Amino acid sequence: MIKDSHEIRDPIHVFVRLNTDERKVLDSRPFQRLRHIHQLATTYLLYPGATHRRFEHSLGVMELASRVFDVITAEENIHDQVRDIIPNKDQKTYWRRVLRMAALCHDLGHLPFSHAAETELLPEGWDHERMTGEIIKSEEMEEIWRKMTPPLRSEEIIKVALGPKDAVKLGLELSDWETILSEIITGDTFGVDRMDYLLRDSLHTGVAYGKFDHYRLIDTLRILPKSEGEHDSKEPVLGLTAGGLQSAEALLWARYFMFSQVYFHPVRRIYDIHLMDFLKKWLPNGIFPTDIEDHLAITDNEVIVELRKAAIDSKHPGHIHAKRIIEHKHFKVLYECTPDDREININTGKAIYEAARKKFGAEFVRYDRYPGKGGSQFFPVLHRGKILHSTELSDTLKETPVAATDFVFIDRTYLPDAEKWLEAEHDNIIKLKPPEE
């Protein structure tokens, strides 16, 4: 008897199960490449346990997406106002497979070291989402989709994997049902991509910040109209029953803590910047290729080998940047924007960066500003038969802060002098100049 069910052990979800058709996607070159792409880029240089990869994260996203699908399409959980968008039983089987494969493949387009390498290192008009779409519809993957039972359509996998915002860039429009499926993966509040990376990154970094009751949260998810008000949108979105509200609060706070304590840690940020500087020097024309074969050929492994070579070769174009990474001689924080400074000048960090560049030299100063990362606190909640806005029921959600970065870094050899200089010049630098008449 041929086995049609395959189990993979996972430290977060215990078991992830696939059938033989889905296993062929797992065994494909594009997916196996993810074994060699770090989930958290250079974070392992700061948190030694953070060596997990996009491979296991993608399996986890598929597992969670399947659980959400089963909950929100269960007959007893379907709200009357959205019943008409739910497919029939046979169609649900097809769309469940589309969702699972979209979740499994949502990260295929990531460059080496994930997000750390993406900014400024792809040609104009390209990002990892577009690369993901190209791979999903490549001939190698199309052959797998065609041979599945029933066959899957790559266009639908792409739409669900990327979501409306990125799919529209590829000329694809989503139906209400496809939008719900994509929200399961990419949603800003209840997306399982975020659920898995919070739980997984928390485990591997050794911090407790990313934990929340995802079992309770998923069990209370529902497809709901945004509101039942006469003039409010009836567009279906993911919401939850009131019993899951505290789990949603915990999710958003977990996200805030993970961003502020791990993802936006200054040492992690500067290592990513040094890596970017290295790649700009090493890559042909300073950008990654977008040809699929070339994309599949390069992983973190090739970059790490080149980093090690460059660190000991003074003639290598990326020598100085590689040396900073390999020898752990990263730039140090000269300045981190404070709320008081931001009240005076919202661009304080940029002002200090520009002044430091003039004083100490552009090659010895780096600037890192990242806009706030939070998650939508606004979603429908089914409470005693009525649909309310989440913030009507939760004061906690109203107070959820947004994590952001605004750092100025400087070569460690200049740090003592730079700190004295900044202490003396700080007030003059951040003072807003009056407009010229």
Helices and strands as residue ranges (DSSP letters): E 5-10, E 14-19, H 20-26, H 29-32, G 33-36, G 41-45, H 54-72, G 75-77, G 80-85, H 89-105, G 114-117, H 128-136, H 139-147, H 154-162, H 164-167, G 168-170, H 176-186, H 192-205, H 214-219, E 221-225, E 236-241, G 242-244, H 245-258, I 259-263, H 266-282, G 284-286, H 292-297, H 300-312, H 319-326, E 332-336, H 339-344, H 348-360, G 362-364, E 365-373, E 380-383, E 386-389, H 390-393, H 395-398, E 403-410, G 412-414, H 415-430
